[in-house]
Amino acid sequence: MSTAPPALDFFWAELTGKCQLACTHCYADSGPDGTHGTMTAAEWATAITQARALGARMVQFIGGEPTLHPDLPTLIAHALGDGLQVEVYTNLVHVTPALWDVFAQPKVMLATSYYTDDPDQHQQITHRRTHHHTQTNIGRATALGIPIRAGIIDIHDGQHVEQAKQQLARLGVTNISVDRIRLLGRPARQPCDASQLCGRCGDGITAILPDGTVTPCPLSRWLSAGNIREAGLTSLVGAARQLSHEQILPAVTATGAWPCEPNCNPGCAPGMQKPDNCNPKGSCNPNKPPDPQCTPTFTCAPTKKK
């Protein structure tokens, strides 16, 4: 009997680029003017089934804000029917009663980003005064017994990170982590910077973007392995892994983009245990941005595999 790992263990389904917020640090550059992309519900369902056939055990629905996508309940039901665990990464700004019923199902979990206990700081980061909504809905989730974890993103000096951790704990959240801002998307210093990634992108994981593009992870969205609307996921997962080895690993080695400080040994395991370990939150990533005096030796460029 083969003991080889599955071709795919975990994947992100980025349903939409639409979001109520316009966060300063958004790696996807999503916001109120975003769209749901070109993937249809049927195409998403096919992608989910193909991922399960490759061995995937878990899907994380992301955005933008996935609760704004009209087909989210249907796609969660499809994923559960295929035997997948589901996590929805949501800002928890607005959750309808019908969605609470969906989230309360077995094998469904929630995740959210959090920043501070201060509503004014929250507004400075998200450009919306929605702190109370998110806080209230976190409490609602824990009261309903829905598994939820929170990733605090440390964005600027003076941010109430420790106070945020304490507030989340009072709300009943037990899975709390802290990570720095990733300089990708809206806060990027250059169009693509693979040194901001963890190095395990594409290793049993992959992301599908709203237009069907398959990429090693949502943060490496400039690296396209192809489009699931044109090719099966089997070949695209392999191409995404190859892109990671060729474009990302060189950027995160000690002799690449991080020669000025210790680099994590890429041994984190995104998937069932830490499903977004390569998103802003990952404990395996370097703990702080590179020294500004240190010039990366790796230059990334948009790449597409046919």
C-alpha positions in Angstrom: 0.0 0.0 0.0 1.4 3.4 -1.0 2.3 5.8 1.8 3.0 8.7 -0.5 1.3 12.0 0.5 -1.7 13.0 -1.5 -1.2 15.2 -4.5 -3.3 17.8 -2.7 -4.2 18.0 1.0 -5.7 21.5 1.3 -6.8 24.3 -1.0 -8.1 27.8 -1.0 -11.2 28.7 -3.0 -11.1 32.5 -3.4 -14.7 33.1 -4.4 -14.7 36.8 -4.8 -12.7 40.1 -4.8 -15.7 41.9 -3.2 -15.4 43.0 0.4 -17.2 45.6 2.7 -13.7 46.7 3.9 -10.8 48.3 2.2 -8.0 47.2 4.5 -4.6 48.9 4.1 -2.8 45.6 4.2 -5.0 43.5 1.8 -2.8 41.2 -0.3 -5.7 40.6 -2.7 -6.5 44.3 -3.1 -10.1 43.5 -2.5 -12.8 46.0 -1.5 -16.4 47.3 -2.2 -15.6 47.7 -6.0 -14.4 44.1 -6.3 -16.2 41.5 -8.3 -17.1 37.8 -7.9 -14.9 37.0 -10.9 -15.9 34.7 -13.8 -16.1 31.3 -12.1 -19.7 29.9 -12.0 -21.1 27.9 -9.2 -21.0 24.8 -11.4 -17.3 25.4 -12.1 -16.6 25.9 -8.5 -18.4 22.6 -7.6 -16.4 20.8 -10.3 -13.1 22.2 -8.9 -14.1 21.1 -5.4 -14.8 17.6 -6.6 -11.6 17.4 -8.5 -9.6 18.6 -5.5 -11.3 15.9 -3.3 -10.3 13.3 -6.0 -6.7 14.4 -5.6 -6.8 13.7 -1.9 -7.8 17.1 -0.5 -9.2 16.9 3.0 -10.1 20.6 3.6 -11.1 23.7 1.7 -10.9 27.2 2.9 -13.4 29.6 1.3 -11.8 33.1 1.1 -12.1 36.4 -0.7 -12.5 39.3 -0.6 -15.3 38.5 1.7 -16.8 35.0 0.9 -20.1 35.7 2.8 -20.9 38.2 0.0 -20.9 35.5 -2.6 -24.4 34.3 -3.2 -23.3 30.7 -3.8 -21.3 30.2 -0.6 -24.0 28.1 1.1 -24.4 25.9 -1.9 -20.6 25.4 -2.3 -20.2 24.6 1.4 -22.9 22.0 1.1 -21.2 20.6 -2.0 -17.8 20.4 -0.2 -19.4 18.7 2.8 -21.1 16.3 0.5 -17.7 15.4 -1.0 -16.4 14.7 2.4 -14.3 17.8 2.9 -13.8 19.8 6.0 -14.7 23.5 5.5 -13.3 26.7 6.9 -14.7 30.1 5.9 -12.3 33.0 6.3 -14.6 35.9 7.0 -14.4 39.4 8.3 -17.6 38.7 10.2 -19.0 42.1 9.5 -22.4 40.8 8.5 -23.7 37.2 8.9 -27.3 36.5 8.0 -29.4 34.1 10.1 -29.3 31.6 7.2 -25.5 31.7 7.1 -25.3 31.1 10.9 -27.3 27.9 10.3 -24.7 26.9 7.6 -21.8 27.7 9.8 -23.2 25.7 12.7 -23.0 22.4 10.7 -20.5 19.8 11.7 -17.1 20.0 9.9 -17.6 23.7 9.3 -15.2 26.2 11.0 -14.6 29.9 10.9 -11.5 32.1 10.8 -11.2 35.8 10.9 -8.5 38.5 11.0 -8.4 40.8 14.0 -6.3 43.9 14.8 -7.1 45.8 18.0 -9.5 46.4 20.8 -9.7 50.0 19.7 -12.5 50.9 17.2 -10.6 53.9 16.0 -7.5 51.8 15.2 -9.7 49.3 13.5 -11.2 52.0 11.3 -7.7 53.3 10.5 -6.8 49.8 9.2 -10.0 48.7 7.5 -11.3 52.1 6.4 -14.7 51.1 7.9 -16.2 51.5 11.3 -17.1 47.8 11.7 -15.2 46.8 14.9 -18.4 46.3 16.9 -19.9 44.1 14.2 -16.9 41.8 14.0 -16.6 41.6 17.8 -20.2 40.8 18.2 -20.2 38.1 15.6 -17.1 36.5 17.1 -19.0 36.3 20.4 -22.0 34.8 18.5 -19.9 32.1 16.9 -18.3 31.0 20.2 -21.7 31.1 21.9 -23.1 28.8 19.2 -20.1 26.4 19.6 -18.8 27.1 16.1 -15.0 26.5 16.0 -13.3 29.8 15.3 -9.7 31.0 15.2 -8.4 34.5 14.9 -5.2 35.8 13.3 -4.1 39.2 14.6 -2.1 41.0 12.0 0.5 43.4 13.5 0.5 46.3 11.0 1.9 49.4 12.7 3.6 50.7 15.9 1.2 51.4 18.7 -1.4 48.9 17.6 -3.2 47.3 20.5 -2.1 43.7 19.7 -1.9 42.4 23.3 -5.2 44.1 24.1 -6.7 42.4 21.0 -5.5 39.0 22.3 -7.1 39.6 25.6 -10.3 40.8 24.1 -10.5 37.7 21.9 -9.9 35.5 24.9 -12.8 37.1 26.7 -15.0 36.5 23.7 -14.2 32.8 24.0 -11.6 32.4 21.2 -8.9 29.9 22.2 -7.0 29.7 18.9 -5.3 33.0 18.5 -2.1 33.8 16.6 -0.1 36.9 15.6 1.8 37.7 12.5 3.2 40.7 10.8 1.9 42.4 7.7 2.8 40.8 4.4 4.1 43.4 1.8 2.0 42.0 -1.0 -1.0 43.4 -2.8 -2.1 46.8 -1.5 1.0 47.5 0.8 3.5 46.0 -1.7 6.8 47.7 -2.2 7.2 46.0 -5.6 4.6 44.2 -7.8 5.6 40.7 -6.6 7.9 39.7 -3.8 8.2 36.0 -3.1 10.4 36.7 -0.1 7.2 37.5 1.8 6.0 33.9 1.5 6.8 30.9 3.7 8.4 28.6 1.1 5.9 25.7 1.3 3.5 27.2 -1.2 2.3 24.5 -3.7 3.5 21.7 -1.4 0.2 19.7 -1.1 -1.7 23.0 -1.2 -2.9 25.3 -4.0 -5.3 28.2 -4.5 -8.0 28.9 -7.1 -8.7 32.5 -7.7 -12.1 34.0 -8.8 -11.2 33.8 -12.5 -10.1 30.2 -12.2 -6.4 30.9 -12.1 -4.5 28.2 -10.1 -1.5 29.5 -8.1 0.7 28.0 -5.3 -1.1 30.1 -2.7 -3.4 33.2 -2.6 -0.4 35.5 -1.8 1.5 34.3 -4.8 -1.3 35.3 -7.2 1.1 36.7 -9.8 2.3 33.1 -10.4 -0.2 31.4 -12.6 0.0 27.6 -13.2 -2.9 27.9 -15.7 -6.7 28.1 -15.5 -9.0 25.4 -14.1 -11.6 26.4 -16.7 -9.2 25.3 -19.4 -7.4 22.4 -17.8 -8.0 19.8 -15.1 -6.8 20.4 -11.6 -4.5 17.4 -11.7 -2.0 19.0 -14.1 -2.4 22.4 -12.6 -1.5 21.3 -9.1 1.8 19.8 -10.4 2.5 23.0 -12.3 1.8 25.1 -9.2 4.3 23.0 -7.2 6.9 23.5 -9.9 6.3 27.2 -9.9 6.9 27.2 -6.1 10.2 25.4 -6.5 11.4 27.6 -9.3 10.0 31.0 -8.2 9.4 31.0 -4.4 12.0 28.7 -2.8 14.9 30.7 -4.1 13.4 33.8 -2.6 13.1 32.5 0.9 16.4 30.7 1.3 19.1 32.3 3.4 21.2 33.1 0.3 18.2 34.6 -1.5 15.9 37.3 -0.3 16.6 36.9 3.4 20.4 37.0 3.8 20.3 39.6 6.6 18.3 37.6 9.2 17.4 34.0 10.1 15.0 32.4 7.7 12.5 29.8 8.7 13.2 26.3 7.6 10.2 25.6 5.4 8.9 22.8 7.4 5.4 24.1 8.2 2.5 21.9 7.2 -0.5 23.9 5.8 -3.6 21.8 5.6 -5.6 20.1 8.3 -3.7 21.4 11.3 -2.9 24.9 10.2 -5.0 25.5 7.1 -3.7 29.0 6.2 -0.2 28.7 7.5 1.0 30.5 4.4 -1.5 33.4 4.8 -0.9 36.3 7.1 -0.6 34.4 10.4 1.9 31.6 9.6 4.2 30.8 12.5 6.8 29.4 10.2 7.4 32.7 8.5 10.2 35.1 9.5 9.0 37.2 12.5 9.7 40.6 11.0 10.3 42.3 7.7 13.7 42.2 6.2 16.3 44.8 7.1 15.7 47.8 4.7 19.5 47.9 4.1 19.4 44.3 2.8 18.7 44.1 -0.9 17.0 40.9 -2.0 19.0 39.0 -4.6 15.9 37.4 -6.1 13.7 39.1 -8.6 10.2 37.7 -9.3 8.3 38.2 -12.5 4.8 37.2 -13.6 4.9 33.7 -14.8 2.3 31.5 -16.5 2.6 27.8 -17.2 0.6 26.5 -20.1 
